[in-house]
Amino acid sequence: MPTKSKLILPGSFEAHHHWYPKALNATIHPMIAFFLQLGQERIISRYCHMHPMVEANKLRELLNHRCRHFIWGGADLLNVTSAGGKRQMVVIENNSCPSGQKSMPLLNDNEEQGSYRLLVERTFKPFLKGLRKSLNGGLAVVYDKNPMEAGGYAEVIADVLKEPVHYVSFYEDDPDPGVEFREGVMHVRTEEGEWVPIRAAFRYLTQKPWNRLPLNTRTRILNPVSACLAGGRNKMVAAKAYDIFNGELERHGLHINTPETIRDVSKNEVPLWVRKLGGRAVIKVPYSNAGQGVYTIVNEAELDRFMAMDFDYDLFIVQSLIGNSSWSSMTKKGKLYHVGTIPDAKNKTYVADIRMMVSSTPEGIRPLCTYARRAAKPLADELTDGTDSWAMLGTNLSYKNPDGSWNSDTNRLVLMDRRDFNKLGVGLDDLIEAYIQTVLSMVAIDKMAVSLSNKQGKFQMRLFKSLNDDRELIDEILIE
C-alpha cells in the first residue's frame, strides 16, 4: 500500500469526513445521553444497590485507577442470560485503539467534534505532560486502518494543541514505510520527503503493532505496544490477566465476566477441548482482531474446516460458545445464551454485541462512546446440517478486501440513537454493567502491563515468554 503523509493544520476539522453518513445526523437516544452524563458517585450508588455484595470503596478505587499503559480501550460485550434468567454482560475482548467515534451520535449538537475532542482533551493532552524538554519534535497520528477516525483524531489534536500534526500511514506490509525509529525516537517522512522527529504520537495501528513499533521508545506513544502485548491485542495474555485480577476482585464482590476459556492450546489439541465443551466452541487466534482469526464451531464440518487451515502461530485459545438456549456450550457454570435483539417485524432475533469505549483521565476511567453491531443472519432455535454459525454469531463489521484494504458492513451497525437503540432491549443498568465490566477488564490488562515492566520501565521479555511462549509471536516483537 502506498505511504501517505499529510500535515494537518489547526482549523482543518470537517465533521462529514469522520462519521458514517447514517450517524452524522442521528439524534442520540435520551437514555444513552443520560448514562454518559451520570456522575461517578451515582454510578457507584446504583451498581452497589443492584449488587449488594460489591464494596463501594473498591469500586470507587477501580473507577479512579490511573492507567499507566492501557490508557484508551474499547470492550466488546455480549448481553447474555442463563437458563435461570440471570442476565449479565460478558466481556469478549478489550481492544487497544478501538473504533467507535464514527458511529456515535453527538451528545451535544453544538460540539461538532464530539467525543473525538473528549478523548484528546481528557486523555491525550494530559498524557503529554512531563515530556522531557530535551526531546524536541512534532506530533503525529500513525495508522494502518480506519482513516475515517484516525484522520479525525489528527484534526482534533491539531485544534486542541494548536500545532500542526503529521498524519502518516504505517502499514504492516509497506515496502517503504513513512515511519522509522532512530535511537528510540520516532521519525516520520513529510510529503516533501524530509524526515522529522516526533515527540509524541497517537497511534491507530491494529495489525500486529509490535512488529513496527518498538517496545521501548523515547517518543511517547498512546497506547504503547506494552498495552497490546499485555492483553489489548493479545487474547492469550488478556485471559490470564482476567484470571489473575479476578482472584483479587473476588473478596470485594466484583468479577470480570468472560466465557469459559482454555489457554495455550496447540492445534492438535483443539478437537479434544471442543469435545469437552459439548462439540460447540469458539477457537481464536490470540493475536488477530477485527473479526479475523475467530472460528465458531457447532458441528464436525466447521471443526474439520478449521483443522485443515494453516496458521502463522502455534497456540490458540478455546472458549465456550454462547449461542441459543438449545445449542450453547455446556460449562461448569451451566449454559449462557444470547438475549439478542428485540424480534423484528418477521419475528426474528439477532445476536448483537456492544462496544463500550473508555479512557483514563485525571478524573478516573470515563466512558466516551458506545455502539452495537448485529450478526448477518437471525439466531436459529435449532441447528441443522450445514448451519453457518458465523453468520448467526459473528458481529464484527470489518472485512478485508482482496487487495488488503479494509471495509465495513454498515448495514449491521446499530446506532445509539432514537431509531436503533430500542431494538437492543438494553436498559440503563445494562449500560452501567457494560461500563463496569469494561473498566475491570481494562484495569486487569493495565496491571498486567505494569507487571511486565521493570522498575526502569523496560519490558521484561523473559517474564512475557513465561506467560506467552509462542515462538512465532516472540520473533515478531521489536524490542528497541
N, C-alpha and C positions, 0 to 999 in steps of 0.2 A: 504494500500500500504506500502511496506517495506521502512523504513527510510534508505536513502543513505547519507553518508558523505564522502567527499574526500578532501584532502588537495592539492590544486593546486599550483604548484611551478612556478616561473618565467621561461620562455622558453618553456612552455608546449603547446603553441598555435599550432593547426593543422587546417588549413582552411577547409579541406574537412568534418570536423565534424560539421561545423557551417553554412553551406549553403545548400540549396536544390541542388541536382545534376544539375538540369536544369539552376540554377542561377550561379553555381560555375564558369563555363567557358563562361558565357554570356558576350557580349560586350555592354556596356552602350550606350543608344541612344544619339546622339550628342545634341539633344535639352534638355534632362534631365541633361547632364553634363553642358551645358551652364547655365541652370536655377540654378543648385546647386552652381555655381561659380559667379552668379550675386552678385554684391555688394549691400548693403542695400540702398544706395542713388539711384542707378539705378532702383531698385525695386520701391522705393517711387516715383521717377520721372515718371516711366511708369504707375504706378497704378493711380496716380493723373491725368495724361494725359487722361487715359481712363475713369476716374471717376472725372469730374471737380468739383463736389460738396465736395469732400474729402479734409479736411485740412491736408496739408503735415506735419505740425509740430505735430499734434495729432497722425498721423500715425507713425511718427518717434518716438514719446514718447512710443507708444504701442509696436513697434518692439524692443525697448530698455528696455522694462519692465523687472525688475529683480524679477523673481518669488520667493516667499518665501515658498510655499507649493507644488504647482503643477509645478514641475521642468522639468519633461520629459513626453511628451504626444504624442499621435497619433490620429488624427481625421479621421473619415470615412466620405467621402463626395460623394454626387451624382451630376453628371453633368446633369442638367435638363434645360428645356426650357418651356416657356409659349405658349399659343395659338398664341400670337402675335409675337413669335420668340425671346423673351428676354431670353438669356441664363444666368445661374448663377450656382455657386457651393453651394449646400445645405449641412449643417452640420447635420449628423445623430447622431453622438456622438463623444466625445473626451475621449480617454482611458488613464488611468494611466498604466504604464508598458506595452506599446503596443508591438506587434510583428512587424517584418518587415525586420530586418537585414538579415535574411537567404534568403530573396527574392530579395535582392538588388545587382545588378552587381557592380563591383568595379569601382569607379571613376578614380582611378589610379592603373594600373596593378602592379606597384612596391610597393604598400602599401597594403599588403595582409590582414591586419586586418580591412581594410575598415572603414565603419562608426561605427563599434564597438569601434574602438580606438578614433574616433572623439567624441563620447558620453562620454567616460571615461576621455579623456583629457580636453575637453571643459567644461564638466558639473560635473562629479563625483569627479574629483580631486579638483576643486575649492570648491565644496560642503563640503569638509573635512576641509577647512581652519577654524581656530578659535576653533577647538575642544578643550575642556578643558583638560589640561595636566593631571589632576587628574584621568581622565577616561582612564585607560590603557586597552589594549585588542587588538585583531586582527581585520582583515577584513573578511567579509562573503558575499556570494551570497546565498540567500534563494529563493526557487522556488517551485511552485506547478503545473507547466505547461511549455511546450516549453523548454525542456532541451537543444535542439539544440542551441538556442540563449542564455539561461541562462548560459550554460557552456562556451560559447564564451565570455560573459562578465567576468566571473570569470578568465579565462585565460588572457584576455587583462588587467584586473585590476592588476593581479599579475605582468605582464610585465611593465605596466606604473608606478606603485607604488613600484616596486622592492621588494615585500614581498609576502609570501605565503597567499593564500586566501582559507578560508573554504567554500566549495561548498556543501550545505545541502538542501535536500528536506524537505518540510514543508506542507504536505497535510492536507486538511481540516478534513478528516476522519481518520487520522493516530492515532491508539490507543497508540502509543509510540513515540511521535514526538521527533526529534533530536534538537529542538529549545525550549528554555524556557526563561522567564524573571524573574530576581531577582532584586528587588528594582529598576526597570526601565532599567536595563542593560540586553541586550540580551546575552544569553549563548548558545553555540552550542556543541553538543556531537561529539567528534572526532571518527575516525574509531577504535581507541583503547578504546573507552568508557569514555574518560575523558571529563569533561565539562570545556569549556574555555570561558572567557568573550570576547565580541565583541564591539569595539569602534564605528564602522560604518558598515552599511550593505547596499548592493544593493539588492533590493527585486524584484522578479518576482512572486509575489503572485497575482493571478487574481480572485480566487474564494472566495468571502466574506472575504477579508483580515482582516476586522475589528473583526472577531471572533477569530483571533490568534495573531494579532499584537496590542498591547495596543495603545491608542491614545497618551498617554504621556509617552515618553521613554527618558532615558538618552543616549542610543545608538542612533546615528544619522542614520536615515533610508531614503533612496531615492527610491521612493517617500514616504513621510509619509502617514499614514492612513487618516489624515485630508483631504488630496487631493482627496481621493476616496469618502469620505462621502460628500464632497462639490461639487461633480459632476464627478470626474474622474472614479468612478464606481457606480454612483448613478444618473440615468437619471432623477429622480424626482427633486432633488435639482439642477442639471445641467440646467433643463428647467427654473427654477426660476432665476438662476444666469444669464442666457442669457437674460431673460426679463428685469431684473434689469439693466444689463450693457447696453442693447440696449437703455434704457432711457437716459443713459449718452452719448452714441455714436451718437444719432440722430442729435444733433446740430452740429456735426463735419462731417456729411455726410457719416458716417460708420454704418454698421448694420450686425449682425450675422444672416445669412440666415438659417432658420430652417423650417421644416414642421409646419403647424398649430398644436398646442399642447394643449390638455386638461389634467390638472394635478389633482392629488388627487381623482381619480375615484375609487369608490368601485365597486366590481364585478357586483352587481345587477344594477348598473347604466350604465355599458358598452353598452348594446344594444341601450340605448337612444342616446348616443353620436355617435355610429356607424350610427344610422339612420340620425342624423343631418348632418353627412358628406356624405350623399347620399348612405349609405349602403356599402361603401368601406372605410376601415380604417386600421391602424396598431395599435395593442394592445401590450404593453410592460410591462413585469415585471421589475420595475425600477432598480433592483439590480443585474440582470443577465448580462452575457456577452458571448462573443464567439459564437454569434448567438443563444444562448439559451434564452428562455423566450420572444421571439418575434413572434407575430402571425399576418399574413397578412389576411385580411378579404375582400372578394369580393362577397360573396354570403351567403345565410342563412345557408347552410350546414357548412361552415367554422366557422360562428359565433356560431352555435349550438355545434360544437365540442369544441370550446373554453369554452363555458359556462358549459359544462359537466366535465371540468377538475377541479382538486383540486390544490390549491396553498398554499405556506408557508406564503405568505404575504397578507395584507389586501387591499393595494392600488395599482392602476395601472395608467399608462398614456395612453391616446389615441391620436394618431396623424393622420393627413391627409395622405392618401395613394397616393404615386406617382407611377403611372402605365403608361399606354399608353394614347395617346391623347383622345381616346374614353371612357376610363374607369378609370380615376383618380378621387380622391375625389374632390368635389366642396367646395371651401373655400371662405372666404371673399375676398381674393385676386385673385380668379379665380382658374383655374386648372394649375398644373405643371405636366409635364410628362418627362420621361427619354429620353435623347438624345441617349443613348445606343452606342453600338459598331458599327463600320463600317460593313455593311452587309457582311456576309461571302460568300463562293462560292455557297451556297444554297440560298443566298439572305435572310438569317436570321439575325436579330439584337438581341443582348443580353444586358440585364441590366448589368452594371458594376459599381462598386464603386472604389474610390481612397483612399488609406491610405497615409496620409502625416504625417511623424514623425518629431518632432521638439524637441529642448531642450533649456533651459535657460542657457546662458553663460555670462561671463563678457562683451561680445560684443553684447548682446541682444539675442532675441529668434531666433535661426537659424535652417534651415532645415537640416535634417540628411539623410533621405532616403524616398523613396516612391515606392509603387507598386499598383497593381489593382487586382480585383477579379471579375469574371463574374458569372452570375447565371447558373444553370444547364440546363435550357430549354430556348429557344428563346422567345422573347416578342411577345405575340399574339396581332393581330389587334383587335380582338373581343373576348369577354368572351363566353364560352359555359358551359352547365351543366356539373358539375364535374370538373371544372377547378381547378388545383392545383396552387394557386397563389404563394406559397412559392417557388416552383420550378422555377418560372419565375422571382421572385423578390429577393429571398434570395441569398446573395453573400458570406456570411462568409464561409471560408474553413474548420473551425474546426468542428469536430463531436466527440461525446463521445461514446466510446466502451462500451459493456455490463459490462466489469469489472471495469468501472470508469475511465480508461485511455483515453487519447486524441489522435486523429489522424487528418490529414489534407488531403483534396481532392486537391492535387496539379495540377490536370488536368485543374482546373479552374483558376489557378494562371496566371495573366498577368504581365509579367516582363517589366521593363522599359529598354528594350534592343532593338537592331536594328530590331529584328524579330517581337516582340509583340507590341511595343508601338504604332505603326501606326494604329493598329486595334481599338484603343480607340477613335480616332477622336478628340484628345485633342491638343490644341496649347499652346504656351508659356504664353499667357495671362490667359489661364485657369489654368495653373500651379501656376502662381502668385496669382490668385484669391483663389485657394485652400490653398496656404500658408497663405495668409492674413486671410482667414476665420478660419484656424487652430489656428493662433496666437490670434485672437479675442476671440475665444471660450476658449482657454487656459487661457488667462488673466481674463476672466469672472469667471472661476472656481477658479483661484488663489485668486482673490479678495473676492470671497465668503468664501474661507477657512480662509483668514485673518479676515473677519468679524466674523467668528465663533470662533475666538481665542481671549482671553482677553489680557490685557497688559503684563501679565506674560507668555503668550504663551500657556496657558491651554485652552483646547477645552470647549466651552460653551454649555453643553448638553441641558440646558433649551432652549436656542435660537434655537438649532438644532431641538428640538422637535416641536417648533412652526412652523418650515418650513417643517418638515417631520415626522408627528405624526403617524408613523406606528409601532404599538406595537411590532410586531414580529421582525422588524429590530432593534428597540431600545434594545430589550432583547439580541441581538447578540453582541452588541458593547462592547469591552473591554476598560475600561477607564484607569486603571493603570496596 
